[in-house]
Amino acid sequence: MSWLTKVRNRLPFVSKRDTPDNLWIKCPRCQDMLFAKDYEANLSVCPKCEYHGRIGADARLAQLLDPGFTLLADPVVAEDPLKFRDTKRYTDRIKQARAKSPHPDAFSAATGTIDGRKAVVGVQDFSFMGGSMGMAVGDAFCNAAEAALKARCAYIAVTAAGGARMQEGILSLMQMPRATVMTRRLKEAGLPYIVVLTDPTTGGVTASYAMLGDVHIAEPDALIGFAGQRVIQETIREQLPEGFQRAEYLHKHGMVDMVVNRHDLKETLATLLDYLAPRKAA
């Protein structure tokens, strides 16, 4: 029990019902206590140290798209095709994840506008089984790309993933070439494909559609890479530099085009769309 809880419980004029446990959030970086409503109003960015917290798909779509956007239908795929089980059944893991999420899997997409510029935005939610890429994620990504092709507009993918979903084995790895083909179709059609890399973007997602954009934007201090730092160090037998695999390091070494604060992200995307997909003159 924390000191704050002990003091609160001893106060006769403050009931537990009046002080819910989710009023405050501790910043993972600076450890400062933040009022939850103020933190959310600041786009889940710490006002003291600028730490960018992880957010869900709905919050991300609301931040990037103008009001009135339309969610694309979630794909229907075969669940547990390999009848996988480790310490739990795969079906049980999916049910557990869905109980905490408004969406049936880790990738959601919507059509709408960004400051008036037409776009399709797909968002990966790390809170859903680590944003892992399985058949549902692959289908959702490809369906969103197809929607952009039909609407003749830009496609923006916001990535956050721990990699391929191990419970689907080779079927999850097949989503890498599928997504790659869709990014190629966008390029052939002359439509912008922009990737926003958020914390963390790793594994098979990094090895496929996360690094195939026309422009790569990263949020500050986002972890971006394929294999983990420890694995790399043990393989090359060298100590890696400070900040390795972080957004700023990748930007310095040419892997990322720009690092953009979340508050400036929508404006930056609108500017890029003006350059890459200018609106027709009235």
C-alpha positions as CSV (number, residue, x, y, z in Angstrom):
1,M,0.0,0.0,0.0
2,S,1.4,3.4,-1.0
3,W,1.9,6.2,1.5
4,L,-0.7,8.3,-0.4
5,T,-3.3,5.5,0.0
6,K,-2.5,5.1,3.7
7,V,-3.0,8.8,4.3
8,R,-6.2,8.9,2.2
9,N,-7.7,6.0,4.2
10,R,-7.1,7.8,7.5
11,L,-8.9,10.9,6.5
12,P,-12.4,10.7,7.9
13,F,-13.9,13.2,5.4
14,V,-12.6,11.5,2.2
15,S,-14.2,8.3,1.1
16,K,-12.5,5.8,-1.1
17,R,-15.3,6.2,-3.6
18,D,-14.5,9.9,-4.0
19,T,-10.8,9.2,-4.9
20,P,-10.5,6.5,-7.6
21,D,-7.2,4.8,-8.1
22,N,-6.8,6.0,-11.7
23,L,-6.6,9.7,-10.8
24,W,-2.8,9.8,-11.1
25,I,-0.2,8.4,-13.5
26,K,3.5,8.0,-12.8
27,C,5.7,9.0,-15.7
28,P,7.9,6.0,-16.6
29,R,10.9,8.2,-17.3
30,C,11.0,11.1,-14.8
31,Q,8.8,9.3,-12.2
32,D,6.7,12.4,-11.7
33,M,3.1,12.0,-10.7
34,L,0.8,13.4,-13.3
35,F,-3.0,14.1,-13.1
36,A,-4.5,11.5,-15.5
37,K,-6.9,14.0,-17.1
38,D,-4.1,16.5,-17.7
39,Y,-1.9,13.7,-19.1
40,E,-4.5,12.6,-21.6
41,A,-5.3,16.2,-22.6
42,N,-1.6,16.6,-23.4
43,L,-1.9,13.6,-25.8
44,S,-0.3,11.2,-23.3
45,V,2.9,13.2,-23.3
46,C,4.6,14.0,-20.0
47,P,4.7,17.8,-19.7
48,K,7.8,17.6,-17.6
49,C,10.2,15.4,-19.6
50,E,8.3,15.0,-22.9
51,Y,8.0,11.2,-22.5
52,H,5.7,9.9,-25.2
53,G,3.4,7.3,-23.7
54,R,1.8,4.5,-25.6
55,I,-1.7,5.0,-26.8
56,G,-4.5,2.9,-28.3
57,A,-5.8,2.9,-31.8
58,D,-8.9,5.0,-31.1
59,A,-6.9,7.7,-29.4
60,R,-4.4,7.8,-32.2
61,L,-7.0,7.9,-35.0
62,A,-8.8,10.8,-33.1
63,Q,-5.5,12.7,-32.8
64,L,-4.5,12.4,-36.5
65,L,-7.8,12.5,-38.4
66,D,-10.4,15.2,-38.6
67,P,-13.7,14.6,-36.8
68,G,-16.1,12.4,-38.8
69,F,-13.7,9.7,-40.0
70,T,-15.0,6.2,-40.8
71,L,-13.6,3.0,-39.4
72,L,-12.9,0.3,-41.9
73,A,-14.5,-3.1,-41.3
74,D,-12.4,-5.5,-39.3
75,P,-11.3,-8.5,-41.3
76,V,-12.6,-12.0,-40.4
77,V,-9.8,-14.6,-40.4
78,A,-9.4,-18.2,-39.2
79,E,-8.7,-18.1,-35.4
80,D,-6.1,-20.5,-34.0
81,P,-5.4,-22.2,-37.4
82,L,-2.5,-24.2,-35.8
83,K,-4.3,-25.2,-32.6
84,F,-1.4,-23.6,-30.8
85,R,-0.9,-23.9,-27.0
86,D,1.9,-22.9,-24.7
87,T,1.1,-22.1,-21.1
88,K,-2.3,-21.1,-22.4
89,R,-4.4,-21.8,-25.4
90,Y,-4.1,-19.2,-28.2
91,T,-7.9,-18.8,-28.2
92,D,-7.8,-17.9,-24.5
93,R,-5.0,-15.3,-25.1
94,I,-7.1,-13.7,-27.9
95,K,-10.2,-13.6,-25.6
96,Q,-8.2,-12.0,-22.8
97,A,-6.8,-9.4,-25.2
98,R,-10.3,-8.6,-26.6
99,A,-11.7,-8.2,-23.2
100,K,-9.4,-5.2,-22.8
101,S,-9.8,-3.7,-26.3
102,P,-12.6,-2.2,-28.3
103,H,-11.2,-3.9,-31.4
104,P,-10.9,-7.6,-32.3
105,D,-7.2,-7.4,-33.1
106,A,-4.1,-5.3,-33.1
107,F,-4.6,-3.2,-36.3
108,S,-7.4,-0.8,-37.0
109,A,-7.8,1.6,-39.9
110,A,-10.1,4.5,-40.9
111,T,-10.7,6.7,-43.9
112,G,-11.0,10.5,-43.4
113,T,-9.1,13.7,-43.8
114,I,-6.0,15.2,-42.1
115,D,-6.6,19.0,-42.0
116,G,-8.7,18.5,-45.1
117,R,-6.4,16.2,-47.0
118,K,-7.9,12.8,-47.8
119,A,-6.1,9.8,-46.3
120,V,-6.4,6.3,-45.0
121,V,-4.8,5.8,-41.6
122,G,-3.9,2.4,-40.1
123,V,-2.9,2.1,-36.5
124,Q,-1.2,-0.8,-34.7
125,D,-2.1,-1.1,-31.0
126,F,0.7,-2.5,-28.8
127,S,-1.6,-3.2,-25.9
128,F,-3.2,-6.0,-28.0
129,M,-0.8,-8.9,-27.6
130,G,2.1,-6.6,-28.1
131,G,0.8,-5.4,-31.5
132,S,1.9,-8.7,-32.9
133,M,1.4,-9.3,-36.6
134,G,-0.8,-12.2,-37.4
135,M,-3.3,-12.9,-40.2
136,A,-5.8,-10.4,-38.9
137,V,-3.2,-7.7,-38.8
138,G,-2.0,-8.6,-42.3
139,D,-5.5,-8.5,-43.7
140,A,-6.3,-5.2,-41.9
141,F,-3.1,-3.6,-43.3
142,C,-3.8,-4.9,-46.8
143,N,-7.5,-3.9,-46.7
144,A,-6.5,-0.3,-45.7
145,A,-4.0,-0.1,-48.5
146,E,-6.7,-1.3,-50.9
147,A,-9.0,1.4,-49.6
148,A,-6.3,4.0,-50.3
149,L,-5.9,2.6,-53.8
150,K,-9.7,2.9,-54.5
151,A,-9.9,6.4,-53.0
152,R,-6.7,7.5,-54.8
153,C,-5.3,8.9,-51.6
154,A,-2.3,8.6,-49.2
155,Y,-1.9,5.7,-46.8
156,I,-0.4,6.3,-43.4
157,A,0.6,3.4,-41.2
158,V,1.3,4.0,-37.5
159,T,3.4,1.1,-36.3
160,A,3.8,-0.4,-32.8
161,A,4.7,-4.1,-32.5
162,G,6.9,-6.7,-31.0
163,G,7.0,-8.6,-34.3
164,A,5.2,-11.5,-35.8
165,R,2.7,-13.5,-33.7
166,M,4.4,-16.7,-32.8
167,Q,1.1,-18.5,-32.2
168,E,0.4,-18.4,-35.9
169,G,3.8,-19.6,-37.0
170,I,4.6,-19.4,-40.7
171,L,1.1,-17.9,-41.4
172,S,2.2,-14.8,-39.5
173,L,5.5,-14.6,-41.4
174,M,3.5,-14.7,-44.7
175,Q,2.0,-11.3,-43.8
176,M,5.4,-9.7,-44.4
177,P,5.5,-10.3,-48.2
178,R,1.7,-9.6,-48.5
179,A,2.2,-6.2,-46.9
180,T,5.3,-5.6,-49.0
181,V,3.3,-6.2,-52.2
182,M,0.6,-3.7,-51.1
183,T,3.3,-1.0,-50.5
184,R,4.6,-1.7,-54.0
185,R,1.1,-1.3,-55.5
186,L,0.8,2.1,-53.8
187,K,4.1,3.2,-55.2
188,E,3.1,2.0,-58.7
189,A,-0.1,4.0,-58.4
190,G,1.8,7.1,-57.4
191,L,0.1,7.3,-54.0
192,P,2.1,8.3,-50.9
193,Y,2.8,5.7,-48.3
194,I,4.0,7.3,-45.0
195,V,5.1,5.4,-41.9
196,V,4.9,6.8,-38.4
197,L,7.1,4.7,-36.1
198,T,6.1,4.6,-32.5
199,D,7.4,2.9,-29.4
200,P,8.2,0.1,-29.9
201,T,8.4,-1.0,-33.5
202,T,10.4,-4.2,-33.8
203,G,10.7,-7.7,-35.4
204,G,9.0,-8.7,-38.6
205,V,7.0,-5.5,-38.7
206,T,10.3,-3.5,-38.9
207,A,11.5,-6.0,-41.5
208,S,8.5,-5.4,-43.8
209,Y,6.0,-2.5,-44.1
210,A,7.4,-0.3,-41.3
211,M,10.6,0.5,-43.3
212,L,9.1,0.7,-46.8
213,G,7.5,4.1,-46.7
214,D,8.2,7.1,-48.9
215,V,8.7,9.0,-45.7
216,H,9.5,7.7,-42.2
217,I,8.5,9.7,-39.2
218,A,9.4,8.6,-35.6
219,E,8.1,9.8,-32.3
220,P,10.8,10.9,-29.8
221,D,12.8,8.1,-28.1
222,A,10.8,5.4,-29.9
223,L,12.5,2.0,-29.9
224,I,12.9,0.9,-33.5
225,G,14.8,-2.2,-34.6
226,F,14.7,-5.8,-35.7
227,A,16.5,-7.9,-33.1
228,G,16.9,-6.9,-29.5
229,Q,20.0,-5.0,-28.3
230,R,21.2,-7.9,-26.1
231,V,21.0,-10.4,-29.1
232,I,22.9,-8.0,-31.3
233,Q,25.6,-7.5,-28.7
234,E,26.1,-11.2,-28.1
235,T,26.2,-11.8,-31.9
236,I,28.8,-9.1,-32.8
237,R,30.5,-9.3,-29.4
238,E,30.7,-5.5,-29.1
239,Q,29.2,-2.9,-26.8
240,L,26.5,-0.9,-28.6
241,P,26.5,2.9,-28.4
242,E,24.2,4.7,-26.1
243,G,20.8,5.3,-27.5
244,F,21.2,2.6,-30.1
245,Q,17.8,1.7,-31.8
246,R,16.2,4.8,-30.5
247,A,14.5,7.3,-32.9
248,E,17.1,10.0,-32.6
249,Y,20.0,7.6,-33.3
250,L,18.2,6.2,-36.4
251,H,17.6,9.7,-37.6
252,K,21.2,10.7,-37.1
253,H,22.3,7.7,-39.2
254,G,19.7,8.1,-42.0
255,M,17.2,5.4,-41.1
256,V,14.5,7.8,-40.2
257,D,13.6,11.0,-42.1
258,M,12.4,13.0,-39.1
259,V,11.6,12.8,-35.4
260,V,8.4,14.7,-34.6
261,N,6.7,15.5,-31.3
262,R,3.2,14.1,-31.0
263,H,1.8,17.6,-30.8
264,D,3.2,18.4,-34.2
265,L,2.5,15.1,-35.9
266,K,-0.9,16.0,-37.5
267,E,0.4,19.3,-38.9
268,T,3.6,17.5,-40.2
269,L,1.5,14.9,-42.0
270,A,-0.7,17.5,-43.6
271,T,2.3,19.3,-44.9
272,L,3.8,16.1,-46.3
273,L,0.4,15.4,-48.0
274,D,0.6,18.8,-49.6
275,Y,4.0,17.9,-51.1
276,L,3.3,14.3,-52.0
277,A,-0.4,14.4,-52.9
278,P,-1.4,18.0,-53.7
279,R,-5.1,18.6,-53.8
280,K,-6.7,19.4,-57.1
281,A,-7.3,23.1,-57.8
282,A,-11.0,24.1,-57.5
